[in-house]
């Protein structure tokens, strides 16, 4: 199930990147986030650069998780044994507990 979610999210990220790259100057994922968010009144181009940066970062996390799945890594909670949700893994790619168990520890 997680593998299918990852594939879907990677496809969405690729489509978003393609669309944003057409409307703005490409921002390298290696640029620091502070370089992008220092504008007080951002133009539409700056807003698109910020979106593009976030999508690049999300895609890198998705590819990292996909690679871990290829290496037979399972994303099961160390507390309850249930699969950790993709939303949680995107926030904490090395999470060992699901949200419920993390709250209870």
N, C-alpha and C positions, 0 to 999 in steps of 0.2 A: 504494500500500500504506500509506504513512504517513498519507494523508488518511483512510482507513478506520479506522486505529488511533486517530487523533485523535477522530473522530466517536464511536467506541465509548467511549473514555475520558471524553469530555465527557458522554455519556449516563450513565455510571457515576457521575461526579462529581455530576451533577444529582440522581440518585437518592439518593446519600449525603447531600447537602445537605438534601434534602426530609425524609429520615428523621431526621437529627440536629436539624433545626429544630423537629421535633415534640416532641423529648424534652429540649430545653434552651433557654435564652434565647439568642437570635440574637446572634452576635458579628460585628461589622462587620469586613470584611477590612482596613480601614484601621487597626485597632488594632494596636499593636506587639505582637510575639510575647512580649516580656518582660512585658507586662501579663497574659498568660495563663499563663506558666510560673513565676510567682513563688510558688506555693503549695507548701508542704512535703508535706502530706497531702491531695491533691486529692479532692474529692467526685466522685461519678459525674457530676454536672452539669459540674464543672470539666473532667473528662476528656473529656466530650462537646464542650465548648467548644473544647478543644485540637484534637480531631479535626476539628471544623467549620472551624476556622481553617486547618488543613493542606489540607483539601479545597478551600476557597475559593482558597488560594494556588495549588494544582495546577490548578484550573479556569482561573484567570487566565493561567497559563503555556500551557495547552492552547489557549485562545482566541488568545493572541499567536502561537503557532506556526501555527494555522489561518489567521490573517490573513496571515501571511507566505506561506503556500502560495497563497492567493488572488492574491497579487501576483507569482505566478510565481517565487517564490524556491524554490530547490532545496536540500535538506539533504544535499549530497554532500560526502564527506570530501575535503579539499584534498590529502591524501596518496595514498590508494588509489582514490578515486573512487566508493567504495561509499556507499550511503545510511547516514547516521548514525542510530542507533537512537533510538526515542522515549524510552527510559529515560535515555539520555545527554542528550538535548535538554531533558528536564524538569529535569535537574540544571544544565545549562549551555545555555540557550536559544540562545545565539549561538555555540555550538561550531563550529569549523571543521574539526575532525578527529574521526574515530571513536575509540573507546577504544584500539584496537590501535595506531593511528598516533600517538596522543597519548602513549602509553607509550614509543614508540620515538624520540620527538623530544627 
